[in-house]
Amino acid sequence: MKRSFKNSLVFLVVLCTSVALQSCYISPVMSYLTEGMSPYTFILNKNTDLPIGGYILSNLDSVDVISDNSLKLSGGKVILGAYYLTQFAAEFHTKITRGEGVRFILRSNGDSVNHLSALRFEYTVNGCRVLQGDSVLLKTTTLRANLNSLEKIRITNYGDLCRIEVGCDRIFERRISTPSTESVTIEALPDSEIILTNIDLERTRPARYTVSLPDSE
């Protein structure tokens, strides 16, 4: 077994244990640790140098792994990440096939989202928003999702810098005091169905380093 694939399994163990301590998913996690892969866990990009570990945070029938790097969320919620990788660029080709849209939760682990620190990016048919706690950091109605239209979303965590790009537009770039984590949580908004393809994590810097960029003028 390739070392990177082993690392993704280790990440899943750590991730599942973390989620178990924060939520009600103790039984599937213990099953995974003692018997093998739980139905709540999956691995994407298995044959690459950077496999992605995933854990389903909703009903099993609300998430479909439709290929090695594609997911369908029917009101579902997942957490994705790679072992010991906090400095990364995550890329998703995103299609909303029903409902309002999708939410990406950054700099948070597991199902217990700390709304005072976690960053939340919403990509919807009504526009885009970035929120942290009760604060709205970005709100735009000029950039909207079109139903059944594929769009590339790229999210970069680089030290204290967080950058969000939709297609060719860089819609958000700001320094965030909340530390980076090894995962991104993705959830379909109520009554929404989302297809994510070409899911990829790209290493931007080893996790042991922290980058602090000077404030722009």
C-alpha positions in Angstrom: 0.0 0.0 0.0 1.3 3.4 -0.9 2.4 5.6 1.9 0.0 8.4 0.9 -2.9 6.0 0.9 -1.9 4.8 4.4 -1.8 8.5 5.4 -5.3 9.0 4.2 -6.4 6.0 6.3 -4.7 7.5 9.3 -6.4 10.8 8.6 -9.8 9.0 8.5 -9.1 7.4 11.9 -8.2 10.8 13.4 -11.1 12.5 11.7 -13.6 9.8 12.8 -12.4 9.9 16.4 -12.7 13.7 16.4 -16.2 13.6 15.0 -17.1 10.9 17.5 -16.2 13.1 20.4 -18.2 16.0 19.0 -21.3 14.3 17.7 -23.5 11.2 17.8 -21.6 9.2 15.3 -19.9 7.0 17.9 -21.2 3.6 16.6 -20.0 3.9 13.0 -16.7 5.2 14.1 -16.1 2.4 16.6 -17.1 0.0 13.8 -14.5 1.5 11.5 -11.8 1.3 14.1 -12.5 -2.3 15.0 -13.7 -3.9 11.8 -12.5 -1.7 8.9 -14.1 1.0 6.7 -17.4 2.3 8.1 -20.2 3.1 5.6 -19.8 6.7 6.8 -16.2 6.9 5.5 -14.8 7.0 2.0 -11.6 7.9 0.2 -11.3 10.0 -3.0 -8.4 10.2 -5.4 -7.1 6.8 -4.2 -4.5 6.4 -6.9 -2.9 9.8 -6.5 -0.1 11.1 -4.3 -2.7 13.0 -2.2 -5.8 10.9 -1.5 -8.7 12.6 0.3 -10.4 11.2 3.3 -14.1 11.8 3.7 -16.7 11.3 6.4 -20.5 11.6 6.0 -22.1 13.9 8.6 -25.7 13.3 7.5 -27.9 10.4 6.6 -26.1 7.8 4.4 -28.7 8.1 1.6 -28.1 11.9 1.4 -24.5 11.4 0.0 -23.4 9.4 -3.0 -19.8 8.8 -4.0 -20.4 8.7 -7.8 -16.8 8.3 -8.8 -13.2 8.4 -7.5 -13.3 12.2 -7.3 -17.1 13.1 -7.5 -19.9 13.4 -4.9 -23.6 14.0 -5.0 -25.2 15.7 -2.0 -28.9 15.4 -1.7 -29.3 17.6 1.3 -26.2 15.9 2.6 -23.1 17.0 4.5 -19.5 15.7 4.3 -16.1 16.6 5.7 -13.1 16.2 3.5 -9.4 16.5 4.2 -5.9 15.0 3.8 -3.5 13.8 6.5 -1.5 16.6 8.1 -2.4 19.1 5.4 -3.6 22.5 6.6 -2.0 24.7 4.0 -3.9 23.7 0.8 -5.9 24.8 -2.2 -9.2 22.9 -2.5 -10.9 22.7 -5.9 -14.4 21.6 -6.7 -16.3 21.7 -10.0 -19.8 22.5 -8.6 -23.2 22.0 -10.1 -26.5 22.9 -8.3 -29.1 20.6 -9.8 -31.9 21.5 -7.4 -32.7 24.1 -4.7 -30.7 27.1 -3.5 -27.1 26.1 -3.2 -24.1 24.8 -1.2 -22.2 25.9 1.9 -18.4 25.4 2.4 -17.3 25.6 6.1 -13.6 26.4 6.6 -11.2 26.4 9.6 -13.4 24.1 11.6 -13.4 20.4 12.4 -16.2 17.9 12.5 -19.9 18.5 13.0 -19.6 21.0 15.9 -19.1 24.3 14.0 -17.9 27.1 16.1 -19.8 29.9 14.6 -17.6 32.5 16.3 -14.5 31.4 14.3 -15.5 29.1 11.4 -15.6 30.7 8.0 -18.7 29.9 5.9 -18.9 30.4 2.2 -22.3 30.1 0.5 -22.6 29.7 -3.2 -26.3 30.0 -4.2 -28.7 30.9 -7.0 -29.3 34.2 -5.2 -25.6 35.2 -4.9 -22.5 34.5 -2.7 -21.9 35.2 0.9 -18.9 34.7 3.3 -19.7 34.8 7.0 -17.8 34.4 10.2 -20.0 34.2 13.3 -22.7 36.8 13.0 -20.5 39.0 10.7 -21.1 39.1 7.0 -17.7 39.5 5.4 -18.9 39.4 1.8 -22.3 39.5 0.1 -22.8 39.8 -3.6 -25.8 39.2 -5.9 -23.9 39.9 -9.1 -22.2 36.5 -9.0 -24.9 33.8 -8.9 -25.1 30.1 -9.5 -27.1 28.9 -12.4 -29.0 25.6 -12.0 -27.4 22.7 -13.8 -24.4 24.9 -14.8 -20.9 23.6 -13.8 -18.6 26.2 -12.0 -15.1 25.8 -10.6 -14.7 26.9 -6.9 -11.2 27.1 -5.5 -10.5 27.8 -1.8 -7.0 28.5 -0.7 -5.7 28.3 2.9 -2.2 29.7 3.2 -1.2 30.5 6.7 -3.6 33.2 7.9 -4.7 34.0 4.4 -8.0 32.7 3.0 -8.8 33.1 -0.7 -12.0 32.1 -2.5 -12.3 32.0 -6.3 -15.4 31.3 -8.4 -14.6 30.7 -12.0 -12.2 33.4 -13.0 -13.3 35.8 -10.2 -11.4 36.2 -7.0 -14.4 37.1 -4.8 -12.7 37.0 -1.3 -9.2 37.4 0.1 -8.6 38.2 3.7 -6.4 37.3 6.7 -8.3 35.2 9.2 -7.0 34.8 12.8 -8.7 31.3 13.2 -6.0 28.6 12.6 -6.3 26.5 9.5 -7.5 22.9 9.9 -7.0 19.8 7.8 -10.5 19.7 6.5 -13.3 21.4 4.6 -17.0 20.7 5.5 -19.4 20.8 2.6 -23.2 20.8 3.0 -26.1 21.2 0.6 -28.5 23.9 1.7 -32.0 22.7 2.6 -33.8 21.0 -0.2 -30.8 21.4 -2.5 -29.0 18.8 -4.6 -25.3 19.4 -5.4 -22.9 17.5 -7.6 -19.1 18.0 -7.0 -16.7 16.7 -9.5 -12.9 17.0 -10.1 -12.4 17.3 -6.3 -8.8 18.0 -5.6 -6.5 19.1 -2.8 -3.3 20.8 -3.7 -0.5 21.3 -1.2 0.5 25.0 -0.9 2.9 24.7 2.0 3.9 22.1 4.6 1.6 22.2 7.5 4.4 22.9 10.1 4.9 26.4 8.6 2.8 29.4 9.1 2.7 32.3 6.7 1.8 35.8 7.8 1.6 38.3 5.0 2.0 42.1 5.6 -1.2 44.1 5.6 -1.9 45.7 2.2 -2.0 49.4 1.9 
